[in-house]
Amino acid sequence: MPQNIVVTGASAGIGRATARLFARRGANITLVARGREGLDAAADEVEELGGRPLVQVADTADPQQVEDLADMAEQTFGPIDVWVNCAFTSVFAPFDEIPPEEYKRVTEVTYLGFVNGTRTALRRMLPRDHGTIVQVGSALGERAIPLQSAYCGAKHAVNGFTSSLRVELLHRHSGVHITIAQMPAVNTPQFSWVRSRLPRHPQPVPPIYQPEVAARGVLHAADHPKRKQYYIGAPTLATIWANRLAPALLDRYLARTGFDAQQTDSPAPQGPDNLFSPADALSGRDYGAHGEFDDASHTHSWQAALARHPTMTAAAVGAGLMAAAAGARRGISGGARGGS
């Protein structure tokens, strides 16, 4: 029997790439996002790859819309097996330049959207004692960086509520599982449509990975959900361990490099942003899975491949620790040489 999958944020980026991988398995996939252009294009891809799509235009910040799409998914395909929370939005700006309504919107989508999706999935999975929820997280959910305070705060919140829920499910001895796939910098269209007050074009902090690397991590997490979380990409592992081992040094390093590292040399984009309305509806175009940084993005991650083999995870952790320590030493020594 084909799996029944729900993917939020399925119109672009990691959600779009994840839907493609599930489609290759012949899965039934409910594709959720606000933008019709991207969803229709994603549905065409799912069909071409051997899956069955169901398009559901919905804002995951609205719990009733999430309930309605879940009802339609189960009416169409039957009980939901896997629910992937991936939808998010962000604002690139210093904290004091983000108005309250924008901060609220990022939090409603990027945090409460995950809460709404999780609650809706559990309402159906718990009585059946079966199902898996995968949260698409971020290294920034443990190590915050400048210019993304709203997004980082929301991702920290996702980690917190998911950990609490996971313990509750363990207490119940439930057959429902929840896990998080923590992502590195990924080449998605968000850097073309994010609301930004930066003087130059925003970019993911290198090294950058293609959405397919992230999607393989999501699929693996869905197949093996008993682990609390998965780290996708060596930079994710290195960032998290560097933050645990030397947080003050990392603060100083990011204060020195974090502003320029998130901007290219190009002018800021002039197109529509997607904070309150889907960018594809405003522009009339499908953005696809990839962003503008194909030439700078990695198509594979040795660390993610190792993580899919538990006996080799220790080697990845050791390598990540060494890389984190070396990076911190280089950053601090560089700052000392370059300071006034």
N, C-alpha and C positions, 0 to 999 in steps of 0.2 A: 504494500500500500504506500502511495506517495505521502510524504510528510506535508502537513499543513503549517505554513509559515506566515507570520506577520512581520513586516519590516517597516518601521517608521523612518522618515527621512529617506525614502526610497527613490526620490526623483533625481538624486545627484550624489556624487562623492562615494563615501564608504557604503552607505545604504544601497546605492545603485549597484556597486560592484558586488556586494553581498547577495543581492537578489539574483544576479547573473550566476553566481556559483551554486546557489540553491536550485536554480532553473536547470542547470546541467544534470542535476540528480532527478529531474522530473517532478519537482515539488510543486504543490499548489501554493502560490505566493500572493498574499494580500499586500499590495503596494500602497503605502500611506505617505502623503505629503500635502502641502497646501497648493502646489503648482501643477496645473493640469498638463502643460506642455511636457514637462519632464516625466510625469507619471505615464502619459500615453506612450512616450518613447521607450520608457523602461518596460512597459507591458509588451510592446512589440519585440523587444530583446528577449524577454522571458519566453515568449511563444517560440521564437526562432531557436532558442537553446533547449527546448523540450519541456518547459514548465507550463503551468496554467496560471495566468495572472488574473487578479481582481483589483481594479483601480478604486481607491477610496480617497477622495479629496477631503482632508480633515486637518484641523489645527490641534495638535496634541496638547496644547495648553488648556483646551476646553475638555473637561472630563466627560461631558455628555457626548461630544463628538467621538471621543475614543470608545465609549460604550457602544455607540451606534455602529461604528465600523467593525467592532468585534462581533456584534450580532450578525452583521452582513457576512463577515468572513465565515462564521460557523454555519450560517444558513446555506452558504454556497459550497463550502468544502468539508464541513464537519468540524469536529473538535480541533482546536488549535494545539499543535505540538510544540512549536517554538515561537517565542515572541522576542524580536530584536528591537530594542530601543536605541535609535540612532539620531533622531531629529534634534537639531539644535540651531541656535542663532547666537550672534555675538556682536560686540561693539569694540573697535580698536580705538582707544583713547586713554589719556590719563584719567584716573578716577574722578578728579574734580571737574572734568569736562563732560561727564556722562550724566544727563538729566535723570531725575527719579523715574520717569515713565519708561525710559530706555532700559534702565537697570532692572526695573520690574519685568519688562518684556523678556529680556534675556533669561531671567530667573524662572519665569513662567514656562518658557519653552524648554530650556536646557536642563533645568532641574525638575520642575513640577510636571513637565511633559513625560519624563521618565517615571515619576511617581504615578501619574495617571495611567500610563501604559502598564506598569507593573500591577497596580490595583486591579485593573480590568482583566489582565491575564490571570491573576490569582483567583478572581471571582469564578472563573471557568475551570481552572486547572485543579484547585484544591478539592472540590467535590469528587473529581475523577482520580485524585492522587497521582497525577501524571502531568508532565509538562516541564519546559525549560524556558527561562528568561535570561537573555544575554544583554547586559548593559554595555554599550560602546563608550568606554571611558577614555581617559587621557592621562599621560604623565603629568599634565598640569593640574590634575585632581589631587596630587600629593605635593608637587613642587610648583607653586605659583610663580608667574613671571610678570613683569611690568606690562602695562598697556592692555591687559586682558583681565582686569579684576572681576568683572561680572561673570565672564565665562569660567575663570578659575574658581571663583566662589561656588558656582553652580556645580562644577565637576567635583569639588570637594564634598558638596552636599550629597551628590549621587553616591560617592563612596561610603559616606556615613550611613545613609538610610539603607543602602544595600547590605552593608555588613550587619546592621541590626536585624533586618529581615531574614538574612541567611541564618542567623542564630535562632530566630523564632521557628524557622522551618526545621532546623535540626532538633529543636526541642520537641516538635510535633512528630518527629520521625517521618516527615512528609516525603512522598515520592516526587514532589515538585522541587526543582533545583534552580538556583540563581547564581550567576557568575558574571565577572566583568572582564572585558578585553581592553587593557590599557594601551592606548595608541601613542605612537610617536608623531612627529610632524608629517602630515600627509598632503599630497598634491590634489586638493579638491577645489571645486569652483568657489568655495566660500571666500577666497581672497580676491575674487573679482566682484563679489556682491555684498560683502560684509559692510556694515556701516562703519565708517572710519573717519577720524579727525586727524589722522597722521598726515604730515606734509608730503610723504611719498607713498608709493604703492605698497600695501602690506604683503608680507610673504610669510610662509612657515619658516621656523628657525631650522636651518640645515643641521644635520643631514635630513633629507626629505625622502619619503617613500611613496610609491604609487598606491592608489586605493586598493588594488588587487592584493597587495601584501596585507593590508588591514583586513580585507574581506576573508582571506584565508585564516587569519587569526580568529575572526568571529565564527567561522564555520567550525574550526577546531574546538572553540569554547562551547558551541552548541552541542557538539558530539561528545564532549567530555566535561560536563558541567559541574562535577563534584569538586573541582578545584575552586578556591575562592576567587582567584583572578589569574589572568595571563598577561604577561608583559610582551608586547609586540615591538620588536626592534631593539637592537643594542642601546640606542640612545635613551629609550624609555627606562631600561634597566639601570643604565649608568646615572641618569638624572635622579631616579628614586633613591639609589644607594648613596649618591653624593649628598643628597639632601639629608639623609639619615646620619651620615658620618661627619659631614662638615657643613651644616646649614649656614653658619655665619659667613664662611668663606664663599659659599655659593651666592649668598645675598650680595656680597661685594662684587663678585664676578658679573652677576646679572645687572647690577646697577651700572656697571661700566659698559657692558656689551649688549644688554637686552633691548635697548631702544633701536639701535642701528640694525641689529640682527633680524628684526621683524619688518624691515623695509628694504625695498630694492632702490636702485638709483632712478627709477622711472617716476613720472608724476602720478599722483593719486588718481584712481579710476573715476570716470565721470558718469558711469551708468547707474541704474537703479540699485538700491540695496534691498535686502530681504528681511529687514527687521520686523516690519509690521505687515508687509504684503510680499507674496512670493515673487522673486525676481523674474522668473520665467513668464509669469503672467504680465508683468510690466514691460518686458522686452520682447515677448512673443517668440522666444527661442528656447531650445533645449540645451542646457549647459553640459549634459553628460556626466560621466564619472570623474573625469580628469580636469584639473585646473590648468594654469598657464605655465607650470614648471616641469613639463615633461623632460626637458633636456637635463635638468638638475636632479631628477628623482631616481631612486633605486627601485628596481623591479623585484628584488629578492632581499630577504633578511636572513643571514646565517643564524642569528640568535633566535628568531621566530621558528626557524626550521628545527633548531635544537630543542626548543621548548615543546615541540610536538612529540619529543621522545624523552620521557621523564628521566631515564637513566643518564642522559647527557646534560640535564639542566644544571647540575653542579658546575660543569665546565663553563657554561654560559654565565652563571653568577660570578664565578671567579674572574672571568674576562671582563665582565661589566665593572666589578670592583676595581680592577687594575686600571681600566680606562677612566673611571670616575676620579680616582686618586691622581692619575697623571694629568687629566684635564684641569683639575682644581689647582695643582701645583703650577702648571703652565699659565693658567689665568691669573693667579695671584702674583707670580713672579713677573709676568708681563705688565701687570698693573703697577708693580713697584718700580719697574724700569721706566714706564711711560708717564708716571705721575709727576706733578709739578713740585 
